[in-house]
Amino acid sequence: MRIRGILDSLLLASMWGPSFIFIKLAVEEVPPLTFVALRLAIASLLLFTILKIRGEKLPPLGKVWFHFFAMGAIACSIPFFLFSYSEQYISSALAGIINGTTPIFATVLAHRFLVGEHITPAKAIGVTLGLVGFIFVLLPTLLDGTIEGDTIGILGVATASLCYAIGMVYGKTYLNGYPALVAPTTHLITTTTYLIPLALIIDAPYNLPLPSTQALSSVLAISIWGTAGATFMFYNILMRHGASVLAAVTFLLPLFGAALGYLFLSETLTWNVFVGAAFILTAMLVINGVITLPIRKKVPVK
């Protein structure tokens, strides 16, 4: 990995990592659906402005807009809402760690639906390690028998991570080949068009008290830094440095989420979270080939 690739990866991780804290701070005062609608609306407006400044255009109306609409729902509105809802019940640190299961889900789905991305023995071991890590994170609520609160939050974030993985496979299948800024801008715009009316009808935010400066600042920060900026950097890294460099960002996210939650929100990390995080990070390293396992290849009998 070249120095520029390392710097770009750290920059993207610094954009995505704090998102869990911004969500935690915002949803204390802003309803989850309204929060997601604001987040995507601000990010869409910013990316569209940059798109125009660069002289690029949105794709012409046609079937592809259906795919962008679906991509926006799968990879934006549904997981963003689930994260916002779930962080009413779990810490931002735990949300960041569980989000580390995304590449595990993606590996399984890619094996099933994408040509040339089958699960190797190393990837199978990685997926197993990831599942063990997820169980460790879930361990306290499994042992005490509760099925609400923490468990609801954990399952919500896990479902959001699965949505991200589905979105990766869907995007690679139907939206491959679009310029780096066109694809994210288009699917953010399509998502915003239906989320704003839904938020106005369901949450009726105009009847709620005005959020504090802290909550509004969190909405603005995650919109600009954690959504518009991060989406642009994601595609920039993919085009400039390739998938292997982009994968390194995923390794950093659980660490950023846990560390920032501990440092700035005084959130406690119990032993099972550390064990689960270790398993999940190891799983991602194995799946992406950073850790090479001594697996014997079968020698044909003569």
Buried (B, 14 or more C-beta within 10 A) or exposed (E): EEEEBEEBBBBBBBBBBBBBBBBBBBBBBBBBBBBBBBBBBBBBBBBBEBBEEEEEEBBEEEEBBEBBBBBBBBBBBBBBBBBBBBBBBBBBBBBBBBBBBBBBBBBBBBBEEBEEBEBBEBBBBBBBBBBBBBBBBBBBBEEEEEEEEBBBBBBBBBBBBBBBBBBBBBBBEBBEEBBBBBBBBBBBBBBBEBBBEBBBEEBEBEEEEEBEEEBBBBBBBBBBBBBBBBBBBBBBBEEBBEEEBBBBBBBBBBBBBBBBBBEEBEBEBEEBBBBBBEBBBBBBBBBBBEBEEEEEEEEEEE
